[in-house]
């Protein structure tokens, strides 16, 4: 390597060393894994901050004993509330170049922190998402979870327009700008999807980087997978309704008007050719057309309101 190349390499190393990375870990009853996760994360971050969301076990004591900065919620607020606390902590701290968030149950590998934060530190994006599926042909994710995650991926695409492979990944890195501009409302598990929608609205750049995960031996499934997925799906559906009312109400309107109109024409045709009046067909078609008109009216009005609010902001 020539002198110029060596100097460039040394400068890049010095720049990397000078970057300040804070690792944030939202937790709820994670006493089994939190000590190991914090200890390993400390090898790749300048500070590890644990937000304990009202745990009733020894999570707080263990996290403090291994050197983490612990912020306690007196009562359980949900993952969204814990993420907001981490973003606020990062905004109030001096000189933080990136906040990286990972789960405290041991599923995420702290060894992947450098890969997740690198695009943010290099200025390539505002939010980096550690994906379990990008550039990977096989995955250890159980089939039923993967099916549910794909449904949520498509719903998130509808709310944000961002086509990502792993919208529900909780392993993410944020630039200072992203941490300060994200405005999160949900307290629940839908926070991952809301962050993506918020980032799209605020024109923040997102990238995905491949990560590894552990499922075997991880005691971190606090929520029932079905209930968890259903609650997130309902939340993302509400996001689509609020952010894209023309899409949310317009598509059902077109379907209902098409179905009702077609059925009405067929009913009229049968009456014309056979002199038989099918009242149930007429009632169903009339109800479909009326509902379709109401949906179309709602789509147009709410879309206009959404555009007015957007211009005001």
Secondary structure, DSSP 8 states (H G I E B T S, - for coil): --HHHHHHHHHHHHHHHH--EEEEEEESS-TTTHHHHHHHHTTT-SEEEEEEES-SSSHHHHHHHTT-EEEEESS---HHHHHHHHHHHHHHSSS--EEEE--SSS-B-GGGHHHHHHHHHTTS-SEEEEESSTT-S---S-HHHHHHHHHHHHHHHHHH----S-TT---EEE-HHHHHH------STTHHHHHHHHHHHTT--EEEEE--B--TT-----S-HHHHHHHHHHHHHHHHHHH-HHHHHHHHHHHHHHHHHHHHHHHHHHHHHH----HHHHHHHHHHHHHHHHHHHHHHHHHHHHHHHHHH-
